[in-house]
């Protein structure tokens, strides 16, 4: 994370909790006010909190706590999917013939039209299903490698992993396979599955750094179990700090520097691709905002969806495929969870700064208030964590902080979490 970030609670670098001085790692800073989650039937509830006001509530597709720079509270509910199970019996060559698509072929549609892109990309998008003690869950995913590797959200498969139940993957041609878990990362809400096929139609991964507000996008997935659903819209905003939290991980949070889109995204779209006008993936659909409950308490799209930028997702997926684990950048410090800003305050504890970590080497001290990172103002602690995790391990960042009445600037080099 940035200089204000700390190692996760489950890392050796995490600062210990002290009863008389509220302090938590930046990645786990509590929201400024609690939000009542809007549960999705048969899915694990998530919720989002605004760090600034309480004017309205929202609901979303991912198990999440979120801090957004808008004047709302957002309640997130995600589409969870089922657990871990053994691999396929027998290796099958992937059939790339036209019958893989649900519509066979598109007639008289330009390749760069929405219909043309949907026909090209839809065979690469899968439905992920599972049955857990809490019910049957459905989410989405997509092939990122021809050897059967599939990217999705952690919250889609988390309940099944913890319950040790089977995860199944349904392809566009309706064939069903049992999936194995390659690895998952709660810090970025990402996971990689694998099914035993060859020549899978992997999607092209684009460059999310080049995305601009107003760019057209298409979302593909299985909202409410309706496989192969295609919606379109634009990129509404970039760099939205989204903080997610799951009941299943004892408060483990995910921090996302999200792309915002008005393309319709609903429960079940979680883990599916957000693609650009060329059909390349620029994001992983992960959360939505909702003004309230819809029928049967199921939140739906109001045109505020959030996706994990594919550049970050790609790094995490590569780490998971290579080692089964992933890491994120940290600065080695704990933040004060009671500080409401502006800025993020380092906990006033001797243990708040990790000995030998980037923050210690830069001279940061307990009680310092982080005001900005790389020129980006920090309103609350979650902003700092999201900003740090949007960087790569080894990046150098510039931190502006206040100590007493003096404002100073330092540079830090981010290191990997343990």
C-alpha positions in Angstrom: 0.0 0.0 0.0 1.2 3.5 0.1 3.2 4.9 2.9 0.0 5.0 4.8 -0.8 1.4 4.2 0.1 -1.4 6.5 0.5 -5.1 6.3 -2.7 -7.1 6.4 -3.9 -8.5 9.7 -2.8 -12.0 8.7 0.7 -10.9 7.8 3.7 -10.9 10.1 4.1 -7.2 9.4 0.6 -6.3 10.7 0.7 -4.0 13.7 -0.8 -5.7 16.8 -4.0 -4.3 18.2 -3.8 -2.4 21.5 -7.0 -2.3 23.6 -6.6 1.3 24.7 -5.6 2.7 21.4 -7.7 1.9 18.3 -5.5 1.1 15.4 -5.8 -1.2 12.5 -3.8 -1.9 9.3 -4.8 0.5 6.6 -6.2 -2.4 4.6 -8.6 -3.0 7.4 -9.7 0.4 8.5 -13.2 0.3 9.8 -15.8 2.5 8.0 -16.8 5.7 9.6 -20.3 4.5 10.1 -22.0 1.1 9.9 -24.2 0.3 6.9 -27.0 -2.3 6.9 -26.4 -4.7 4.0 -29.1 -5.5 1.6 -28.9 -9.3 1.3 -29.3 -11.1 -2.0 -31.2 -14.4 -1.7 -28.9 -17.4 -1.6 -25.9 -15.1 -1.8 -23.5 -13.7 0.8 -24.4 -10.1 1.6 -21.9 -7.3 1.0 -22.1 -3.7 1.9 -20.6 -0.4 0.9 -20.0 2.6 3.1 -19.4 6.1 2.0 -16.8 7.7 4.5 -18.6 11.0 4.3 -22.4 11.0 4.6 -25.5 9.0 5.0 -28.0 10.4 2.4 -29.0 7.1 0.8 -28.2 3.5 0.5 -27.1 1.2 -2.3 -26.8 -2.4 -3.0 -24.2 -4.2 -5.1 -23.2 -7.5 -6.6 -20.1 -8.2 -4.6 -19.6 -8.9 -0.9 -18.0 -5.7 -0.1 -17.6 -2.6 2.1 -17.0 0.3 0.0 -15.9 3.9 0.4 -16.8 6.1 -2.5 -16.3 9.8 -2.9 -19.9 10.6 -3.2 -22.5 11.6 -0.7 -24.1 8.2 -0.3 -23.8 5.0 1.6 -23.7 2.0 -0.6 -24.9 -1.5 0.5 -23.3 -4.2 -1.6 -24.6 -7.7 -2.2 -22.7 -10.1 -4.4 -23.3 -13.1 -6.6 -21.4 -15.8 -4.8 -20.6 -19.2 -6.3 -19.7 -22.6 -5.3 -16.7 -24.2 -3.8 -13.7 -26.2 -4.7 -13.7 -29.6 -6.3 -11.5 -32.0 -8.2 -10.6 -31.5 -11.8 -12.4 -32.8 -14.9 -12.2 -36.5 -15.6 -10.3 -36.7 -18.9 -8.9 -33.9 -20.9 -11.1 -32.5 -23.7 -10.1 -30.5 -26.7 -12.1 -27.2 -26.7 -14.5 -27.1 -29.6 -14.3 -23.7 -31.4 -17.0 -24.4 -33.9 -19.8 -21.9 -34.5 -22.2 -23.9 -32.2 -20.3 -22.7 -29.2 -22.2 -19.4 -29.4 -25.7 -19.3 -28.1 -27.0 -17.7 -31.3 -24.9 -19.8 -33.8 -23.8 -16.8 -35.8 -24.5 -13.1 -36.3 -25.9 -12.1 -39.7 -25.2 -8.8 -41.3 -23.5 -7.3 -38.2 -20.2 -5.4 -38.4 -17.4 -7.0 -36.4 -16.9 -3.8 -34.4 -20.7 -3.5 -33.6 -22.0 -4.5 -30.2 -23.6 -7.5 -31.8 -20.3 -8.4 -33.5 -18.3 -8.0 -30.3 -20.8 -10.0 -28.3 -20.7 -12.9 -30.8 -16.9 -12.9 -30.7 -16.5 -12.6 -26.9 -19.5 -14.5 -25.5 -18.0 -18.0 -26.1 -15.2 -17.0 -23.7 -17.5 -16.1 -20.8 -18.7 -18.8 -18.4 -21.2 -19.2 -15.7 -19.9 -20.3 -12.3 -22.3 -22.2 -10.0 -22.2 -23.9 -6.6 -24.4 -25.1 -3.8 -23.4 -24.2 -0.3 -25.1 -24.4 3.1 -26.6 -21.0 2.4 -28.1 -21.9 -0.9 -27.2 -22.1 -4.6 -25.0 -19.3 -5.9 -24.2 -18.1 -9.4 -21.5 -15.8 -10.8 -19.5 -15.2 -14.0 -16.0 -15.7 -15.2 -14.0 -15.7 -18.4 -11.1 -17.6 -20.0 -7.7 -15.8 -19.7 -5.6 -18.7 -21.1 -6.2 -21.4 -23.7 -5.3 -24.1 -21.1 -8.6 -23.6 -19.2 -7.7 -20.8 -16.7 -10.7 -18.7 -15.7 -10.7 -15.4 -13.9 -13.5 -14.4 -11.6 -14.1 -12.6 -8.3 -13.1 -14.1 -5.0 -16.5 -13.4 -3.6 -18.0 -15.6 -6.3 -16.2 -18.7 -5.1 -15.4 -17.9 -1.5 -18.4 -19.4 0.2 -17.9 -22.7 -1.7 -14.2 -22.8 -0.9 -14.9 -22.3 2.8 -17.7 -24.9 2.7 -15.5 -27.3 0.7 -18.3 -27.8 -1.9 -18.1 -28.2 -5.6 -17.6 -25.4 -8.1 -19.0 -26.0 -11.6 -18.4 -24.0 -14.8 -21.0 -23.9 -17.5 -19.6 -22.9 -21.0 -21.5 -21.0 -23.6 -22.2 -24.3 -25.4 -23.9 -25.5 -22.1 -21.2 -28.1 -21.4 -20.6 -28.3 -17.6 -17.2 -29.0 -16.0 -16.0 -29.3 -12.4 -13.4 -26.6 -11.6 -10.4 -26.6 -9.4 -9.3 -23.5 -7.5 -5.9 -22.3 -8.6 -5.8 -19.5 -6.0 -7.7 -16.5 -4.7 -6.8 -13.1 -3.3 -9.1 -11.4 -0.8 -7.2 -8.1 -1.0 -8.2 -7.5 -4.6 -11.3 -9.7 -4.7 -9.9 -11.9 -7.4 -9.7 -15.7 -8.0 -8.5 -18.0 -10.7 -10.2 -21.4 -11.5 -9.1 -24.1 -14.0 -11.0 -26.7 -16.0 -9.4 -29.5 -17.9 -9.8 -28.4 -21.5 -7.4 -27.4 -24.3 -7.7 -24.6 -26.9 -10.2 -22.6 -24.8 -11.2 -19.3 -26.4 -9.3 -16.9 -24.1 -10.2 -13.2 -24.3 -7.7 -10.6 -25.2 -6.7 -8.5 -22.2 -6.6 -4.8 -22.9 -4.8 -1.9 -21.2 -7.0 -0.3 -18.5 -4.6 2.5 -18.0 -5.6 3.8 -21.5 -9.3 3.9 -20.7 -11.0 7.3 -20.8 -14.2 8.5 -19.4 -16.8 8.2 -22.1 -15.3 5.2 -23.8 -18.0 2.6 -24.8 -18.0 -0.7 -23.0 -19.8 -4.0 -23.0 -20.6 -6.3 -20.0 -21.1 -10.0 -20.5 -22.2 -12.5 -17.8 -25.0 -14.4 -16.1 -27.0 -11.9 -14.1 -29.6 -13.7 -12.0 -28.5 -16.9 -13.7 -29.4 -15.7 -17.2 -26.2 -16.9 -19.0 -24.9 -15.0 -22.0 -26.5 -11.7 -21.1 -24.9 -8.7 -22.9 -25.3 -5.0 -21.8 -23.6 -1.9 -23.0 -22.7 1.6 -21.8 -19.8 3.9 -21.2 -17.0 4.4 -18.7 -18.6 6.9 -16.3 -15.5 7.6 -14.1 -12.1 6.2 -13.2 -10.2 5.7 -10.0 -13.2 5.2 -7.7 -12.0 3.9 -4.4 -14.1 0.9 -3.6 -13.6 -1.0 -0.3 -15.2 -4.4 0.0 -15.7 -6.8 3.0 -16.9 -10.3 3.3 -18.5 -12.0 6.3 -16.8 -15.2 5.2 -13.2 -13.9 5.8 -13.6 -12.4 9.3 -13.6 -8.9 8.1 -10.9 -9.2 5.4 -11.2 -6.3 3.1 -10.6 -5.8 -0.6 -9.5 -2.4 -1.9 -10.2 -1.5 -5.5 -9.2 1.5 -7.6 -12.3 0.9 -9.7 -13.6 1.7 -13.2 -17.2 3.0 -13.0 -19.7 2.2 -15.7 -23.4 2.7 -16.5 -23.6 -0.6 -18.4 -26.2 -2.7 -16.6 -24.6 -5.0 -14.1 -26.7 -7.2 -11.7 -26.2 -10.0 -9.2 -24.6 -12.8 -11.1 -22.5 -10.5 -13.3 -19.7 -10.7 -10.7 -16.5 -11.9 -12.2 -17.6 -11.4 -15.8 -15.6 -9.2 -18.3 -16.1 -5.5 -19.0 -14.8 -5.1 -22.6 -14.0 -2.2 -24.8 -15.0 -1.3 -28.3 -12.4 -3.8 -29.7 -13.6 -6.7 -27.5 -10.6 -6.6 -25.2 -11.1 -7.0 -21.5 -10.5 -3.8 -19.5 -12.1 -4.8 -16.2 -13.6 -7.5 -14.0 -17.2 -6.6 -13.0 -17.4 -6.7 -9.3 -19.9 -4.4 -7.6 -23.0 -2.2 -8.1 -24.6 0.7 -6.2 -28.3 0.4 -5.5 -30.8 2.9 -4.1 -32.7 0.1 -2.3 -34.2 -3.3 -2.5 -36.0 -4.6 -5.5 -38.3 -7.6 -5.7 -37.6 -10.2 -3.0 -34.8 -8.0 -1.6 -32.7 -8.5 -4.8 -30.8 -5.3 -5.6 -30.5 -4.4 -9.2 -28.6 -2.0 -11.5 -29.2 1.8 -11.4 -26.4 2.5 -13.8 -23.6 2.6 -11.2 -21.4 -0.4 -11.7 -17.7 -1.0 -10.7 -15.0 -3.1 -12.2 -11.5 -4.0 -11.2 -9.1 -2.7 -13.8 -7.7 -5.5 -15.8 -4.0 -4.3 -15.5 -4.2 -5.1 -11.7 -6.3 -8.2 -12.2 -3.7 -9.6 -14.7 -0.8 -9.1 -12.2 -2.7 -10.9 -9.5 -3.8 -13.7 -11.9 -0.3 -14.3 -13.0 0.9 -14.6 -9.4 -1.9 -17.0 -8.5 -1.2 -19.2 -11.6 2.5 -19.3 -10.9 2.5 -19.9 -7.1 -1.1 -20.2 -5.9 -0.5 -17.0 -3.9 -0.4 -13.3 -4.6 1.0 -10.2 -3.0 0.2 -6.5 -2.9 2.3 -3.4 -2.2 2.6 -2.0 1.4 4.4 0.7 3.2 4.5 -0.9 6.6 2.3 1.1 9.0 -1.0 1.0 10.8 -3.7 3.7 10.6 -6.0 5.2 13.3 -9.4 3.8 12.6 -11.1 6.6 14.6 -9.7 9.4 12.5 -12.3 10.9 10.2 -10.1 13.0 8.1 -9.3 14.9 6.1 -6.3 12.6 5.5 -5.3 9.4 7.1 -3.5 9.4 10.4 -0.9 6.9 11.4 -1.9 5.3 14.7 -0.2 7.0 17.7 1.5 3.8 18.8 5.1 2.7 18.9 4.2 -0.4 16.9 2.3 1.5 14.2 5.5 1.8 12.1 7.0 -1.4 10.9 10.7 -1.5 11.7 12.8 -1.5 8.6 9.7 -0.9 6.3 9.3 1.8 3.7 7.5 4.2 6.2 10.2 3.8 8.8 13.0 4.4 6.2 11.2 7.6 5.0 11.0 8.9 8.6 7.3 8.8 9.0 6.2 8.7 12.7 3.1 7.7 14.7 0.6 10.5 14.6 1.6 11.9 11.2 -1.4 12.6 8.9 -1.1 11.6 5.3 -2.6 14.3 3.1 -1.8 13.2 -0.4 -0.1 10.5 -2.5 1.4 11.4 -5.9 -0.6 14.6 -5.8 -3.9 12.8 -5.1 -5.7 14.2 -2.0 -6.5 11.7 0.7 -9.9 12.2 2.3 -10.1 9.1 4.5 -7.9 6.1 5.3 -9.5 3.9 2.6 -8.5 6.3 -0.1 -4.9 5.9 0.9 -5.1 2.1 0.9 -6.8 2.0 -2.5 -4.2 4.4 -3.9 -1.3 2.3 -2.7 -2.8 -1.0 -4.0 -3.3 0.6 -7.4 0.5 0.6 -7.7 2.9 -2.2 -8.3 5.4 -3.6 -5.9 8.7 -1.7 -6.3 7.0 1.6 -7.4 8.2 4.8 -5.8 5.4 7.1 -4.5 5.5 10.7 -3.2 3.7 11.2 0.1 2.6 14.6 1.5 2.0 14.5 5.3 1.5 16.8 8.2 3.3 16.6 11.6 1.9 19.2 14.0 1.7 22.4 12.0 4.4 21.4 9.5 3.7 19.9 6.1 6.4 17.7 4.5 6.9 15.5 1.5 8.8 12.2 1.3 9.3 9.5 -1.3 8.8 5.8 -0.6 9.4 2.5 -2.5 6.6 0.0 -2.0 7.4 -3.5 -0.9 5.5 -6.8 -1.1 3.1 -8.0 1.5 4.1 -11.3 3.1 
